[in-house]
């Protein structure tokens, strides 16, 4: 028998946005909108009756906001939540979007508008894909006051192969692996990345002695909000990379929208508008490859949660150059796709839970 469609509850107070969302989702036989609420209070009343698999919510709504709704859902009836918000232009609201992720929502998506209908097919594909991805994620109760790192989120699928010891070194042999201390850290992430990055970066001190280059797959327009949110939560300085920047210790550089983050022959940041790689620009693998080419054995690559395979080949390039490579383990990933691909290639020398990556970095890098 064919699988039942994914039951979705829409929480949105704008009639126009609601009309567009319903039209988009009606175009997929794999999704069924089972209910519509205009605010969080209405949504909480509907959830026990409708039992939606996924909740799509706006941020700013009357009576009960998306943030309060997310907190209540995660405490009382946890299930995957996708934030669909127009709050990408105002810095305060953009940061508030990421507070929903901190509260337990899984991903963000820009609210479709009439002005964007020219890009209707692309928006439709991206939104339906996001809903299908997060529908396969198991979420667990997050009580009020629970610290972010205590929120347990994992992929609902069981490992297909033998269970991996998260602490074991991958048996793949790299003939040029050395004990060189890293001079740069490169991190790549996709779905679930903001939460994973928060866990890592919040644990690092302001005087961390190594620059960090980050590539986060995220809907266009949300990067400024992500950087602003992390900046308020972390001691490190967090910026969007600019061409010509020389990576400095204690600074986290994010690849900007629409550009690959690379390095020139002098080690300065270079931004490229070359074609997307595996559908992504910025591409994680492009940045990892640039780091491997310039820093060689002094590079350290980390591949975090995300769908697809971007980053797997790049992590292998770092390993082959003699650098250190880490993949997030399945149990702590929201989506295990990218780390799984890297592990299958033999690119991950270490496979660690998200909570153990920052302590590993501190132990290895503060020796300098």
N, C-alpha and C positions, 0 to 999 in steps of 0.2 A: 504494500500500500504506500502511496506517496506520503511524504512527511507533511504534517499539519503546518499551515502558514504561521509565521512568527506573529504573535499577538502584540500589537503596539498600542500604547496609550499616549496620545498627544496632549501636552499641557501647554497651552498657548492662548494669550488673550487678544491677539491681533487677528481679526477676521480675514484680512488679506493673506497674512502668513499662513494661517490655518488652511485656507482654500488651496494655496500653492502646495503645502505639505501633503494634504490629502490627495491632490492630483498626482503628485510625484509617486507616492506610495501605492496608489491604486494601479500604477503601471507595472507592479511586480506581483506575480502570482505567489511568491514566497512570503509576502507580508500582508497582514490584515490589520487595519486600524479598527480596534474593538471599542474605542471610546475617545471622547474629547472632553477636556476640562479647561476652564478658563483661568484657574489658579490652583495653588497647592492644596487648599482646603477641599475643593471639589475632587481633586485627584485622589486624595487620601480616602475619601468616601467611596470612590469607584474601584480602587485596587482590589479589595476583598471580593467584590462581585465579579469583576472582569478578569482577574488574574493575568494581567499582561506579562508577557515575557520580557519586553523592553519598554522603558519609559523615555520619551523624548520631551524635554522640558526647556522652556525659556528661562532666563535669569530674572528679569524684572517683570513682576506681575502684581496686581492688587491683592490684598488680604493675606497672601502667603507667597513669598518669593521662591524662586527655584532653589536657592541655597537652603532655606528652611525645609522645603519639601525633600530635598536630597537627604538632609540630616534625619528627618523623620522616617523616610523610606528605609534608609540603611539601618536604623535602629529597630524598626518594627516589622518590616516585610521586605528584606533586601532583595534587589534584583538589578540587572544592568540598567544604567541611566546614561543617556546621551544628551549633552547640553547643546541646544540649538539656539544660538544667540546672535543678535546684531551688535552686541557690545564689543566691537573691535576697534572703534575709533576713539572712544573716550577711555583714557588710561585707567581711571579708577574702576570703571565697569569691566574693562578687559581683565584687570587683576582679579576682580570678583568672580569672573568665570572660572579661574583656576582654583579659587576657594571651593567651588563645587567639586572639582577633582579631588582636592584634599579631603572633602567630606565623603567621598566615595563614588562620585560619578566616574565613568570610564573614559569618555572622550568628548571632544567639542566639534561643532560644525557650524559654519556661518549660516544665519537665517536667510533663506532664499527670498528675494524681493522681485517685484515686477520688473525693475531695471535689469535684473540678471536673467530674465527669461530667454535672452538670446543664447545663453549658455545652458539651457534647460537640460539637454541630454547629458552633459558632463556632470551637472549638479545631481541629476537623478541617479546616475551611475555611482557617484561618490557617496551619496547619502544611503542608498540601498546597501552598498558594500559595507559601510560602517555599521549599519544596523545588523546585518548578517554576522559580522565579526563579533560584535559585543554580545549577540544573542547566545553565542557559544561559550560565554564566560560564566563561571560560577562565582557569585559574590556572597560574602558572609557578613553577619551582623556587625555593625560598627556602632557602639554605644556612645552617647554624648560624652565628650571629654576624652574619648580614646585618642591616643596619639597616632599620628599618621602611620608610623612604621608598624603599628599593631594591627592595621587593617589587613586582613588576609584576602587576597584576590588571586585566583588561579585559573588556568585553562581547565575546562571541564573534561577534556579528553585524557584518557589514560595513555602512558607512554607505550609506543608501539613495540619498542625493542627492550632489551635488558635495561633495568634501572641503573642510572649512572650515579656513582658516588660524587656528590657535589664538590668534594675536596680533592679528587684524584687528578693528577696531571694527565692530559690526554696522551695516549700511547704513540701518537704520531711523532716521528723522530725528526727534529730540526738539527741539521749538522752544525749550523752556525749559531745556536743559542748560546748566549753569554750572560754573565752576571752583571753586565753594565747597568748602572742606575739610569732610570728613565729621565729624559730631558723634556718630554712632552707626553700628555695623555690625550687620546682621541676617543670620544664616546659617540656612539650612534644609537638612536632609538626611534620607535614609531609608536603604534598604539600602546598606551600605558606608559609612555616615556616620561611625560611630565612628573608623574608620581614617582617613578624610579629615579629620575634625576634629582628630585627633591630629597629623596632618602640619601643619596650619595653626597650631593653638594652641601646639604645642611650640616653634615658631619665633618666637613673639612674646615680648618682654621683660616683666618684671614692671611696669615703668613705662609700659606701652603707654597712650597718652593718651586712649583712646576706650572707652566701654562696648560690650560685645558681647552681643546677644540671640540665643539659639540655640533652634531647634526641631528636635528629632531624633525621627523616628518610631521607636519601640522598644517591644518587648513590655512590658506593665505589670509593674513590679517590678524592672526592670533599670536604671532611671534613676539610683538612688543609687550603684550599682556603677560606672556610666559616669562619673559626676561624681567619685567617689573615685579611680578609675583615672587620669582626666585630671589630677586635682589632684596626684597623686604624680609625674606625668610632665612637667607644665608649670609655668612660673613664674607665670602669671596665677592670680588667685584665681577659683575656679570654684564656683558655687552653684546651687541650685534657686531660681528666682524666687519672691518672696513679694509679695502684694498690698500696695501702698503703697511699695515700694522705689523710690527714685530712682536710675536707672542711673548708676553711677559709673565713672570711667576705670579701666582695668586689671582690671575684674571681668567675668566671663562668666556670664550669667544663662540657665539652661535652663528652658524651659517645663515645669511639672510634669505628671505623669500626669493625664489627664482634663480638663485646662483649656487653653483658648486663652490665649496670652500677648498682651495688648494694652496700650495706653497711655491714660491718662485725659487730660483737657484740660490738666493741669499737667505732663504728661510722666512721671507716676509709673506704675509697672507696675500693671496691672489684670488680674485673672484671671477668665475668663468660662467658664461651663459651658453656653454656647449649644450648639445642635445641632452634631454633627460636620460638617465641610466636606469633601466628596469622600471621606467615610468616615473622616476624621481629626479627632481632638481630643486634643492640640493640632494646629491647622492652620498650616502654613507661610504660606500666603497670608493668613490672618487677621493674623498678626504683621507680615508685610511691608506689608500695607495700613495697619495702625496706624502703623507707622514712617513710611510715605509721608505719611500725614495730618498727623503731628505735626512731623517733621523736614524734610519737603519736600526741597529740593535738598541739604540737609546729611546725607542718608541714604545709606548704602552697603549694597546687598543682594547676597548671594552664595547661589546655588543649587547644591547639590552632588548627588552620586550618589543615585539612588533610583528606585523604580518608580512609575509613575502620572504625574499632572500637578499634584499639589499644589505650590504655590509659583510656578507659571508666571504666573498672573494677578497674584499679589502682586508678583512681580518687575517686571512691566509697570507696575504702579501706582507703584513707586519710580522707574522710568525716566521715566514721564510727569510725575512731580512734580519732575523735574530732578535726581534723585539719580544715583548711580553704580551700575551693575549688572554682575555677573560671573557667568558660568555655567561649571561645570567641563566640560572637554572630554571627548569620547567615549573617547579612548584611556586616560585615567586613571580613568574611572568604572567601578565594579563593575557598575552598572546605569545606562544612559544616559537612562532614561525622563523624569525631571523636567527635567533641563537641556535635553534635546531639545525638550520641549514649550515651554519658555521661549524657546529659540532660534527655533522655528517661529513664535512670536507676535511676534518682533522685540524681545523684552524684554531680551535680553542684549547690552549694549554691548561687552563683552569676553568671549572664550571662552578659558579658560586651563587648562593642565595643573595638577593639584593642587599640584605642587611649586613652581609659580610664583605661587600666590595670596598666600602670606604675604610674600614679597619685595615684591610689588605693594602690599600693605597697609602695610608698613614704609616704603616709598618715599613713598607718598601721605600717610600719617597722621603720620609723625614730623616732617613739615615744620612741624607745629604746636608 
